[in-house]
Amino acid sequence: MHPWIADRTQRFDSSGIRRVFELARSLTNPINLSIGQPDFDVPAEVRRAAIDAIESGKNGYSPSQGMPVLRDKLQAQIDKEYGHRDRQVFVTSGTSGALVMAMMALVNPGDEVILFDPYFVMYVPLLELVAGKPVVIDTYPTFAIDVDRVRAAITPRTKAILLNSPANPTGYVASEAEVRALAALATEKSVCLISDEIYRPFCYDASFSTPAKYNDQTLVIDGFSKSHAMTGWRVGYAHGPAAVIDTMIKLQQYTFVCAPQPAQWAAATAMDVGIDSYIADYRRKRDRFIDGIRDVYEVQRPGGAFYAFPKAPRGTGSEFVARAIQDEQLLVIPGNIFSGRDTHFRVSYAASDETIDRGIAALRRLARG
């Protein structure tokens, strides 16, 4: 290690997902089911709003809390949904930026944050950057949340519980009963409940349930990257108790500064653009993929997001992914990037039907042997 590099950077490795992306560039005809990015383009009216903002000179810094055109619109929507007296919103540089601000604002060195395994790849490294301690609750094989296990994991050092539903990498959607019980437990124990809701619109079999409905102190993180395919535009938002939000805004002033101003004008337009047809298409893709492999793989039917998390038919998940890349040019993500286990792999069905069908055929060949 170079002598100038800070010790905290050695607590985690580079993202394995990025390594797969890099590998994809070296393959001639890959079957790419690795990318957690919508396969539709940003809606035309949203693109036009960004262009209009740029051409009309809306290119400078925005207030750190967000442009009024977007922030006020979000606040009105949130007030209508929740009716909480102490719930404020601010605009972040992507949901990743919101997660960074949340960890910096809430977690002291040694504080514990409860996570559900499998978990989004960013959660553990972010905790380690602020010297927090991840307390991981295993949810295999169904990925359901056992609130009794959460209760047993809470200690005097527990600062927060981090929920992601619909979930990356499993596609699991927490039931209303699970969410309600988790919200009640967080209230009882005076623990912050952080709800990562970036995949909120992508629920296929049941209605979305947010813990903020049952716990008015819940910190919610959301954004436009998945719903409107704006992954590169870096516009997210967070809402929760004013004291927490004000602290996150203060931290944003000294880190990200603000979300890109033209993208905020576009996001305000995106709020009025329906995505029901995209959701219906992803539900169909979900069924197409799962029905194509479920007789040869152990896999839970995901209720949301656009991922599936099958179990490797033999060996470890990492070994399976290496074989898939070598033998089939099939790009999927090893499950140990998201988990303490190395038994599964993540598939993204945010892809064309042709790519999904090629992936199904490749996976069936790999299952045989």
C-alpha positions, 0 to 999 in steps of 0.5 A: 500500500502506498504510504499516503493512503488512509487506513480506512480505505483498506477496510473494503475492496473495490466493488465487484460489480465494477469489475464485472462491468470492466470485464464486459468491455473485453468480451465480444458478444456478452450476455449482460444480465449484470447491470442494475440500470433500467433498459429504457431511456429517460422519458422524452419530456424529461430529457427535453426539460433538462435541455431547456434548463441548460439552454436557459442558463440554469447551470449554476450551483443550486442551494444545497437543499435543492432547487425550489422547483423540485424541493417544494414539489417533493415537500408537497407530495410528502406532506400529502402522503404522510401528514407529518408535522416534522417531515422535511425533504432535501435534494441529494446527489443521487441516493448514494449521496443520501446514504453517505450523508445519512451515515455521516449524520447519524453514526458515531464510531462504534455505533451499530447498524442492523442490516439484512443479508443479502444487502446492497453492496454499498451499505457495509463500506459506508458504515466502515468509512464512518467507523460504524459496526454492521450487525448483519441478520441472515434472511436466507432462504426466503429473504423474509424479515424476522422481526424477533431476530431484529429485536434480539440483535438490538443492543445499547449501541444500536443506532439504526436499522437499514431496510431496503424494500424492494431489495437489491439484490434479491428483489424481495418486497417486505410485507405490510406486516413486516414493515409495520412490526419493524416500524413499531420496534424502532419506535419502542427502542428509539432506534432510527429506521432508515428506509431505502426506497429507490425501487419503490415503484417496482412492486409486482404482486402487492402494494408497496409498504413504507415504514414511514407510514407507521413511524414518523421518525423514519428517514426515507431515501429515494430518487429518480435513477431507477424510476425514470432511468436517470442513473447518470443524472444523480438526483435523489432525495431524503426526507425525515425529521427536520433535525436529521435533514438539517444536519444532512444538508449541512454535511452536503454543503461541505461534500457534494455541494448540491445535485446538478441543477439542470437535472433537478429541473428535469426531475421536477418534470419527471414527477408528472411522468407516469411509468406504469407501462415500464412497471408492467414490462418489468413484471412481464420480464420478471415472469419470463426470466423466472419461468425460464429457469425455475425448474433447474435453479433454486430461486425465489420469485422476486416481488419487486425491483428488477433482480433475481437471486438464484442459488448456484447449482453446485460449488460457490456463487463465485465459482459459478459466475467465473464459469458463466463468464468463461463458458457462456460470456454470461455476465452476472454478479457473485452473491458474496458481493452482497452477502456473508454467504457465497452460495448465490448470484444476482441476475438483472432482468432489466434487459431486452427480451432477446438478452433475457432469452439468451441468458436463460439458455446459457443458465440452463446449459450451465445447470446441466453441467 
